[in-house]
């Protein structure tokens, strides 16, 4: 499964791409933290079994946050907007980028790898968008991303699926000698994303600092 480092790296790329002239250490920091937030449900699984990849990985989470930001910045009178009143236009941009980083950096890497409980708690089922797409000279276009699940094999739920984490490696009580693994990079692709995210964010921070000295 993608590590928190991968989530943060993707969040940093989202921030670097979308913050524009508002990019600085504090604003991109919001994107980095937002991308890490969904993984907090790894700590809740010991109290609420099955909640990892469900409680904060549901797509309803960023949808709810987007609704709050939209209401405060677009529906409410500008003079009563909390975000505009405290941080101005910068706050509006950073808020939207934070929501985007949470969705794209915090949830998407898991959804497109081995699954999240996409509509929890309204609908308890884990979904994964993983597979392959290719063109074959004999079979034509072939894809395995979207496939109908047999009725005899229902989607896993919080009661039937447990994702191992360093906090909660296995369902139920842990033996004293249980191995706890904190993944950093589980594949070359993940390592590439971590290096790319760190390089882009670090490079842009350095570029902004040098530009500030020249002005």
C-alpha positions as CSV (number, residue, x, y, z in Angstrom):
1,X,0.0,0.0,0.0
2,X,1.2,3.6,-0.6
3,X,3.1,4.9,2.4
4,X,2.3,8.3,4.1
5,X,5.5,9.6,2.4
6,X,3.9,8.9,-1.0
7,X,0.7,10.7,0.0
8,X,2.7,13.7,1.2
9,X,4.8,13.7,-2.0
10,X,1.7,13.7,-4.2
11,X,0.2,16.4,-2.0
12,X,3.3,18.5,-2.5
13,X,3.0,18.1,-6.3
14,X,-0.6,19.2,-6.1
15,X,0.4,22.3,-4.1
16,X,3.3,23.2,-6.4
17,X,1.0,22.9,-9.4
18,X,-2.0,24.8,-8.0
19,X,-0.8,27.4,-5.5
20,X,0.5,29.8,-8.2
21,X,1.8,33.1,-6.7
22,X,0.6,32.0,-3.3
23,X,3.3,29.3,-3.1
24,X,5.5,29.4,-0.1
25,X,6.5,27.1,2.8
26,X,3.4,27.8,4.8
27,X,0.9,27.3,2.0
28,X,2.5,24.2,0.6
29,X,2.7,23.0,4.2
30,X,-1.1,23.0,4.3
31,X,-1.1,20.8,1.2
32,X,1.4,18.4,2.7
33,X,-0.5,18.1,6.0
34,X,-3.9,17.7,4.1
35,X,-2.5,14.8,2.1
36,X,-1.4,13.0,5.3
37,X,-4.7,13.5,7.1
38,X,-6.6,10.5,5.7
39,X,-3.9,8.1,7.1
40,X,-4.9,9.2,10.6
41,X,-7.6,6.5,10.4
42,X,-4.8,3.9,10.8
43,X,-4.9,5.0,14.5
44,X,-8.7,4.6,14.8
45,X,-8.8,0.9,13.7
46,X,-7.8,-0.3,17.1
47,X,-10.9,1.3,18.5
48,X,-13.2,1.0,15.5
49,X,-12.2,-2.2,13.7
50,X,-12.1,-1.9,9.9
51,X,-12.0,1.9,10.0
52,X,-8.6,2.2,8.3
53,X,-9.1,3.2,4.6
54,X,-12.8,4.0,5.5
55,X,-13.2,6.7,8.2
56,X,-11.0,9.4,6.6
57,X,-10.6,7.7,3.1
58,X,-14.2,8.1,2.2
59,X,-14.8,10.4,-0.8
60,X,-17.5,12.1,1.3
61,X,-14.8,13.6,3.5
62,X,-13.3,15.9,0.8
63,X,-16.8,16.5,-0.6
64,X,-18.0,17.8,2.8
65,X,-14.9,20.0,3.2
66,X,-15.4,21.4,-0.4
67,X,-19.0,22.2,0.5
68,X,-17.9,24.1,3.7
69,X,-15.3,26.0,1.7
70,X,-17.7,26.8,-1.1
71,X,-20.4,28.0,1.3
72,X,-18.0,30.2,3.3
73,X,-16.2,31.7,0.3
74,X,-19.0,31.8,-2.4
75,X,-22.4,31.7,-0.7
76,X,-21.9,33.7,2.4
77,X,-21.6,37.5,2.3
78,X,-17.9,38.3,1.7
79,X,-17.8,40.4,4.8
80,X,-19.0,37.4,6.9
81,X,-16.7,34.8,5.3
82,X,-14.3,33.4,7.9
83,X,-11.7,32.4,5.4
84,X,-11.7,35.7,3.5
85,X,-12.0,37.7,6.7
86,X,-8.9,36.1,8.3
87,X,-6.6,35.3,5.3
88,X,-8.1,37.1,2.3
89,X,-7.8,35.8,-1.2
90,X,-4.7,33.8,-0.2
91,X,-6.8,31.8,2.3
92,X,-9.4,31.0,-0.3
93,X,-6.8,29.6,-2.7
94,X,-4.9,27.6,0.0
95,X,-8.2,26.2,1.3
96,X,-9.2,24.8,-2.1
97,X,-5.7,23.5,-2.7
98,X,-5.8,21.8,0.7
99,X,-9.0,20.0,-0.3
100,X,-7.5,19.0,-3.7
101,X,-4.3,17.7,-1.9
102,X,-6.5,15.7,0.5
103,X,-8.4,14.1,-2.3
104,X,-5.6,13.6,-4.8
105,X,-2.7,13.0,-2.4
106,X,-4.4,11.5,0.6
107,X,-7.1,9.3,-1.0
108,X,-6.4,8.7,-4.7
109,X,-3.1,6.8,-4.2
110,X,-5.0,4.2,-2.1
111,X,-8.1,4.2,-4.3
112,X,-5.9,3.5,-7.3
113,X,-3.8,0.9,-5.6
114,X,-5.7,-1.6,-3.4
115,X,-8.8,0.2,-2.4
116,X,-10.7,2.5,0.0
117,X,-14.2,2.5,1.4
118,X,-15.3,5.1,-1.0
119,X,-18.7,6.1,0.3
120,X,-18.4,5.1,4.0
121,X,-20.5,5.4,6.1
122,X,-23.5,5.7,3.7
123,X,-22.4,2.6,1.9
124,X,-19.9,0.1,3.5
125,X,-17.9,-1.4,0.7
126,X,-14.3,-1.2,-0.4
127,X,-13.5,-0.3,-4.0
128,X,-10.3,-0.3,-5.9
129,X,-9.4,1.2,-9.3
130,X,-6.5,-1.0,-10.2
131,X,-5.7,-3.1,-13.2
132,X,-4.4,-2.6,-16.7
133,X,-5.3,-1.2,-20.1
134,X,-3.7,-2.4,-23.3
135,X,-4.3,-3.1,-27.0
136,X,-3.8,-6.6,-28.2
137,X,-3.3,-7.6,-31.9
138,X,-5.7,-10.5,-31.3
139,X,-8.0,-9.3,-28.5
140,X,-8.2,-5.6,-29.4
141,X,-8.6,-3.2,-26.5
142,X,-8.4,-4.9,-23.1
143,X,-9.0,-3.2,-19.7
144,X,-9.4,-4.6,-16.2
145,X,-10.0,-1.4,-14.3
146,X,-13.8,-1.6,-14.5
147,X,-15.2,-5.1,-14.1
148,X,-18.5,-6.4,-12.8
149,X,-18.1,-8.3,-9.5
150,X,-19.9,-11.7,-9.4
151,X,-22.9,-11.8,-7.2
152,X,-21.3,-14.6,-5.3
153,X,-18.3,-12.4,-4.4
154,X,-19.6,-9.2,-2.8
155,X,-17.3,-6.2,-2.2
156,X,-15.4,-6.4,1.1
157,X,-16.6,-4.3,4.0
158,X,-15.2,-3.0,7.3
159,X,-16.3,-6.2,8.9
160,X,-14.5,-8.5,6.4
161,X,-11.4,-6.5,5.4
162,X,-8.4,-5.4,7.5
163,X,-5.5,-3.4,6.2
164,X,-2.3,-4.1,8.1
165,X,-0.7,-0.9,9.6
166,X,2.2,-0.3,11.9
167,X,-0.4,0.6,14.6
168,X,-2.8,-2.4,14.0
169,X,-0.9,-5.1,12.1
170,X,-3.7,-7.7,12.4
171,X,-7.3,-8.0,13.5
172,X,-8.0,-8.5,17.2
173,X,-5.4,-8.6,20.0
174,X,-1.7,-8.6,18.9
175,X,0.8,-11.1,20.2
176,X,3.8,-9.7,22.0
177,X,6.2,-10.6,19.2
178,X,4.1,-9.2,16.3
179,X,6.1,-7.6,13.6
180,X,5.1,-3.9,13.0
181,X,6.1,-2.6,9.5
182,X,6.0,1.1,8.6
183,X,6.3,1.2,4.8
184,X,8.4,3.9,3.3
185,X,8.5,3.0,-0.4
186,X,7.0,-0.3,-1.5
187,X,8.0,-0.1,-5.1
188,X,10.2,1.8,-7.5
189,X,7.2,3.8,-8.6
190,X,6.6,4.9,-5.0
191,X,10.2,5.9,-4.5
192,X,10.1,7.9,-7.8
193,X,7.0,9.8,-6.5
194,X,8.7,10.5,-3.2
195,X,11.9,11.8,-4.9
196,X,9.9,13.7,-7.5
197,X,7.6,15.4,-4.9
198,X,10.6,16.3,-2.7
199,X,12.5,17.6,-5.6
200,X,9.7,19.7,-7.0
201,X,8.6,21.2,-3.7
202,X,12.2,21.8,-2.5
203,X,13.3,23.2,-5.9
204,X,10.4,25.6,-6.0
205,X,10.9,26.8,-2.4
206,X,14.6,27.5,-3.3
207,X,13.5,29.2,-6.5
208,X,11.1,31.5,-4.6
209,X,13.7,32.3,-2.0
210,X,16.3,33.3,-4.7
211,X,13.7,35.4,-6.5
212,X,12.9,37.2,-3.3
213,X,16.6,38.1,-2.8
214,X,16.8,39.4,-6.4
215,X,13.8,41.7,-6.1
